[in-house]
Amino acid sequence: MKLRYMAMAALTSVVWGLAFVATKLALQSFSASQLTALRFLIASLPVLIVPRPPIGWPMLVTVGLTLFTGQFLLLFFAFEQGLSPGLASVTQQMQVFFTVALAAVWLGDLPGVRQCIGMVVAFGGLLLIGLTVGDDLRPVALALALGGAFSWAVGNVLVKRLPGVPVFPLIVWASLVPPLPALALSAVKGEPPLWDAGAGASWIAVCGAVYLGAAATMAYAIWGRLLQRFPAGAVAPFALLSPCVGVLASALAFGEVFAPARLGGMALIVAGVAIVILPIRRMAERPAEAGRDGWQKTP
C-alpha cells in the first residue's frame, strides 16, 4: 500500500474517532431520535445524483435498518443514558467479534484460533468494564451500546453477502432508511418536530450533526474503496486508531478520566481487536477473507 493510501486509511479512522465527540456535542440540542434522523438526512442527500445500487429494495431496507438505524439509534440512546464518548469509541469495537460470531452461525465462516483468542481477550475486557458499572456508567447505557454494536455486526454480515456492490451508493441509499423510524419514534415520545429542534439548536450542535452526516459518511466510502482495492489485512489495522482517537479526544474535550479497572478493560478490548485484525502473512495471502472483518465503521 502506497503512502497516500495509508494516509487516507489513517485519516478515515481519525474522522471516526472524532465522531464520538461530535455525537456528544450534537446531543446537547437534539434527542437521540432527532439526531439519528438528521444525521442520515444529511448523509442521504447524494441520492439526487447517485444511482441506486444493484440490489432489491428489501435488502437495501434491511441493510439500512441494521447497519445504520439500529446501530446509531441505540448508540445515541446510550449517550443519553450517560455513556461517555471515550468509552463508546471502545465498546463499539465489539462489533468485530459479534461479526465473526454471526458469520460463523449464518455463513459457516468459522473463526480461526487467532480470532477465538482475540474474542476471549476482548470479552474479558468487556467483563472488566461491566464490573465498573456505577453512578457514572449505568447498566442500561452499556447494554444499549452493545446492542448498537450487535446491530452493526448484523449489517456487516448482510453486506458480506453483497459482493461487488459499490460501497458509496449502498451507503447513500441505505441512509434513506433511518430517518423514517427515527422520526416516528420521536413523535411517539412527544418530542418537538426536527425543524423546531434545529431552529433552537446551538451552532456547535449543528456542526456536530453535519460532521456526522457528511464527514463520517464520506469516510465510510473511502474506507470501503480501500477495502475493495487492498487486502483487509493491509487496511483493517488502521481501524485501531479510531478508539485511540476517541479516548484522547474525549479526554481533551470533556476531561474524561478512566479508573484503572475500566481503562484496563478498554485496553483488553483494543488488544482483542488487534489480535483479530493485525495482518500476518497468511492473512495477506488470502484476501478473500476480507469480508470477515472488513467493514470497520463508527459514527
C-alpha positions in Angstrom: 0.0 0.0 0.0 1.4 3.4 -1.0 1.9 6.2 1.5 -1.1 8.2 0.2 -3.4 5.2 0.7 -2.1 4.7 4.2 -2.7 8.3 4.9 -6.3 8.0 3.7 -6.9 5.0 5.9 -5.4 6.7 8.9 -7.4 9.9 8.3 -10.6 7.9 8.0 -10.1 6.3 11.4 -9.3 9.7 12.9 -12.5 11.1 11.5 -14.5 8.2 13.1 -12.7 8.7 16.4 -13.7 12.4 16.5 -17.3 11.4 15.6 -17.9 10.2 19.1 -17.1 13.7 20.5 -19.3 15.2 17.7 -22.1 13.0 18.9 -22.0 14.2 22.4 -21.9 17.8 21.2 -24.9 17.3 18.9 -26.9 15.6 21.6 -26.8 18.9 23.6 -29.5 20.2 21.3 -31.0 17.2 19.7 -32.6 14.0 21.1 -31.2 10.6 20.1 -34.1 10.1 17.7 -33.7 13.6 16.2 -30.0 13.3 15.8 -30.4 9.9 14.0 -32.9 11.3 11.6 -30.8 14.5 10.9 -27.5 12.6 10.6 -29.0 10.4 7.8 -31.0 13.0 6.1 -27.7 14.8 5.5 -26.0 11.5 4.5 -28.7 10.7 2.0 -28.6 14.0 0.1 -26.4 12.5 -2.7 -29.3 10.2 -3.8 -30.2 13.1 -6.0 -27.2 12.3 -8.2 -26.1 8.8 -7.2 -27.8 5.9 -8.9 -29.3 3.2 -6.7 -27.0 0.2 -6.1 -27.9 -3.0 -8.0 -29.8 -4.7 -5.1 -33.5 -5.0 -4.3 -35.4 -2.7 -2.0 -36.0 -5.4 0.7 -32.2 -6.0 1.1 -31.5 -2.3 0.9 -34.0 -1.5 3.6 -32.7 -4.4 5.8 -29.2 -3.1 5.5 -30.4 0.4 6.4 -32.3 -0.9 9.4 -29.4 -2.9 10.8 -26.2 -1.2 9.7 -27.5 2.3 10.3 -30.8 2.6 12.2 -30.3 0.0 14.9 -26.6 0.9 15.4 -27.0 4.6 15.7 -30.3 4.8 17.5 -29.0 2.5 20.2 -25.7 4.2 20.4 -27.2 7.7 20.7 -29.6 6.5 23.3 -26.6 5.1 25.2 -25.1 8.6 25.1 -28.4 10.0 26.5 -28.1 7.5 29.4 -24.6 8.8 30.2 -22.2 6.8 28.1 -19.0 8.8 27.6 -17.5 9.3 24.1 -14.2 7.6 25.0 -15.9 4.5 26.4 -18.3 4.5 23.5 -15.5 4.5 21.0 -14.0 1.4 22.5 -17.2 -0.6 23.2 -18.3 -0.2 19.6 -15.3 -2.2 18.6 -17.1 -5.3 20.0 -18.9 -5.3 16.6 -15.8 -7.0 15.2 -16.4 -10.1 17.5 -20.1 -10.1 17.0 -19.5 -10.1 13.2 -17.1 -13.0 13.5 -19.7 -14.9 15.6 -22.6 -14.1 13.3 -20.7 -15.0 10.2 -19.9 -18.4 11.8 -23.6 -19.1 12.5 -25.2 -17.6 9.3 -22.5 -18.2 6.7 -20.5 -21.1 8.1 -17.4 -18.9 8.2 -15.8 -20.4 11.2 -13.2 -18.3 13.1 -9.7 -19.5 13.4 -7.7 -20.0 16.6 -6.4 -16.4 16.5 -9.9 -15.0 16.1 -11.1 -17.0 19.1 -8.2 -15.8 21.2 -8.9 -12.2 20.3 -12.6 -12.7 21.2 -11.7 -14.2 24.6 -9.4 -11.3 25.3 -12.0 -8.7 24.3 -14.8 -10.3 26.2 -12.5 -10.3 29.3 -12.1 -6.6 28.8 -15.9 -6.2 28.5 -16.4 -8.1 31.7 -13.9 -5.9 33.4 -15.8 -2.8 32.2 -19.0 -4.4 33.4 -17.6 -4.7 36.9 -17.2 -0.9 37.0 -20.9 -0.2 36.5 -21.9 2.5 38.9 -23.1 6.1 39.1 -21.1 7.2 36.1 -21.8 4.1 34.0 -25.4 2.9 34.0 -26.1 -0.7 33.1 -28.7 0.4 30.5 -26.1 2.6 28.8 -23.6 -0.2 28.4 -26.4 -2.6 27.2 -27.6 0.0 24.6 -24.1 0.5 23.3 -23.5 -3.3 23.0 -26.9 -3.5 21.3 -25.8 -0.9 18.7 -22.6 -2.9 18.1 -24.6 -6.0 17.6 -26.9 -4.3 15.1 -23.8 -3.1 13.3 -22.5 -6.6 13.2 -25.7 -7.9 11.6 -25.4 -5.2 8.9 -21.8 -6.3 8.4 -22.9 -9.9 7.7 -25.6 -8.7 5.3 -23.1 -6.6 3.4 -20.7 -9.5 3.2 -23.4 -11.3 1.2 -23.4 -8.4 -1.4 -20.0 -8.8 -3.1 -19.4 -6.4 -5.9 -22.0 -3.9 -4.8 -20.4 -0.4 -5.0 -19.9 1.0 -1.5 -20.8 4.7 -1.8 -24.2 4.2 -3.5 -25.1 1.5 -0.9 -24.2 3.8 2.0 -26.1 6.8 0.5 -29.3 4.9 -0.4 -29.3 2.9 2.8 -29.2 6.3 4.6 -32.7 6.9 3.4 -34.0 4.3 5.8 -33.1 5.6 9.3 -35.0 9.0 9.2 -38.4 7.4 9.0 -38.3 5.1 12.1 -36.3 7.7 14.0 -38.8 10.5 13.3 -41.7 8.1 14.1 -40.1 7.2 17.4 -39.5 10.9 18.1 -43.2 11.6 17.5 -44.3 8.8 19.8 -42.1 10.2 22.5 -43.8 13.6 22.1 -40.6 15.4 21.1 -40.9 18.6 19.1 -40.5 18.4 15.3 -37.0 18.2 13.9 -37.1 21.6 12.3 -38.1 23.2 15.6 -35.2 21.4 17.4 -32.9 22.6 14.6 -34.1 26.2 14.9 -33.3 26.3 18.6 -30.0 24.3 18.4 -26.7 25.8 19.2 -24.2 26.2 16.4 -21.8 23.7 17.8 -24.6 21.1 18.0 -25.5 21.7 14.3 -21.8 21.5 13.4 -21.6 18.2 15.2 -24.6 16.8 13.3 -23.2 18.0 10.0 -19.9 16.4 10.8 -21.6 13.1 11.5 -23.8 13.2 8.4 -21.1 14.5 5.9 -17.5 13.8 7.1 -18.2 10.5 8.8 -20.3 9.2 5.9 -17.7 10.2 3.4 -15.1 8.4 5.5 -17.3 5.2 5.1 -17.0 5.5 1.3 -13.2 6.0 1.4 -12.8 3.1 3.8 -14.9 0.8 1.6 -13.0 1.8 -1.5 -9.7 1.0 0.2 -11.0 -2.4 1.3 -12.0 -3.1 -2.3 -8.6 -2.2 -3.6 -6.4 -3.8 -0.9 -6.5 -6.9 1.3 -8.3 -6.5 4.6 -5.1 -7.3 6.4 -3.4 -4.2 5.0 -6.3 -1.8 5.7 -8.1 -3.1 8.8 -5.3 -2.3 11.3 -5.8 1.4 10.8 -9.2 0.9 12.5 -7.3 0.7 15.8 -6.7 4.4 15.5 -10.4 5.1 15.9 -10.9 4.1 19.6 -7.5 5.7 20.5 -8.5 9.0 18.9 -11.9 8.7 20.6 -10.5 8.3 24.0 -7.9 11.0 23.6 -10.4 13.5 22.1 -12.9 12.9 24.8 -10.2 13.4 27.5 -9.2 16.7 25.8 -12.7 18.0 25.1 -14.6 16.9 28.2 -11.8 16.0 30.7 -12.9 12.3 30.7 -10.8 10.2 33.1 -10.9 6.5 33.4 -10.5 4.4 36.6 -7.7 1.8 36.4 -10.2 -1.2 36.1 -12.1 0.5 33.3 -9.0 1.6 31.5 -7.7 -2.0 31.7 -10.9 -3.3 30.2 -10.8 -0.9 27.4 -7.2 -1.8 26.7 -8.2 -5.5 26.6 -10.9 -4.8 24.0 -8.5 -2.9 21.8 -5.9 -5.7 22.3 -8.5 -8.3 21.3 -9.4 -6.3 18.1 -5.6 -6.1 17.3 -5.3 -9.8 17.7 -8.1 -10.4 15.2 -7.3 -7.8 12.5 -3.5 -7.2 12.6 -2.1 -8.7 9.4 0.1 -11.8 9.3 1.5 -13.4 6.2 -1.3 -16.0 5.9 -4.0 -13.3 6.0 -2.2 -11.2 3.4 -2.2 -14.2 1.1 -5.9 -14.8 1.5 -7.7 -11.5 0.6 -10.9 -13.5 0.0 -11.4 -13.4 3.8 -11.7 -9.6 3.7 -15.4 -9.7 4.3 -15.0 -11.3 7.7 -13.8 -8.2 9.5 -13.5 -5.7 6.6 -16.4 -3.4 7.4 -14.9 -1.4 10.2 -17.2 1.7 10.8 -18.1 4.1 13.6 -20.5 7.0 13.9 
